[in-house]
Each structure stands twice: as structure tokens, then as C-alpha cells.
Amino acid sequence: GHELPFAAYTDPKGRAKVVRYWLMEPLDGAFAPSHEVDDMRWVGAGEARSTLSYDTDRALLRELTG
């Protein structure tokens, strides 16, 4: 995979958060929910664009897909 620019922010409780993004193809493997992520799925750019919550995520997707 190829690492993309990351997003850093402070959550509503004042905790520092960093989200790292990777450009890659889905492979085999199991996903286990955690306290940070409760669901994961691979989607295309069009579906991702309609579900992203943050401006930084939308800007990154625009940059990657044009």
C-alpha cells in the first residue's frame, strides 16, 4: 500500500487523534471491532464521497480522484 497524508485533530473530549490513510487494494483478512472502529468496508470513490463525515477526508478523496 501507499501511505497518504494523515489527518490530526482533537476530539470533543480534548484527546489528540491521528488518522492515517492508505491507498491499497482489499485483501483477505478478518476485521475485529475495537473501541475506535466498529465497522469496516471497502467502497468505491463515489460511495465514499457520499458517506464521509469530515472536510479533510472529502478533500483527500478529491485530490486522489480528481
C-alpha positions, -999 to 999 in steps of 0.1 A, spaced: 0 0 0 9 36 -3 6 59 27 -13 92 21 -13 124 41 -27 120 76 -53 140 95 -47 152 130 -73 167 153 -85 170 188 -118 152 196 -146 167 217 -131 153 249 -98 170 242 -79 139 231 -54 142 203 -62 119 174 -43 110 142 -60 92 113 -37 76 88 -48 68 53 -35 41 29 -42 36 -8 -44 -1 -14 -65 -30 -28 -86 -51 -4 -71 -84 5 -81 -113 27 -82 -109 65 -106 -106 93 -117 -74 109 -122 -71 146 -142 -42 160 -125 -21 187 -131 10 208 -120 32 178 -136 14 148 -169 -6 150 -172 -14 112 -151 -16 81 -160 -20 45 -143 -14 11 -162 10 -12 -156 29 -44 -148 66 -46 -184 75 -54 -199 58 -24 -171 70 -2 -178 106 -13 -214 104 -1 -206 89 33 -175 109 45 -180 130 76 -151 154 76 -139 181 52 -103 168 54 -115 133 42 -135 148 13 -106 170 3 -82 140 3 -107 120 -19 -110 149 -43 -72 151 -45 -69 113 -52 -97 110 -77 -98 144 -94 
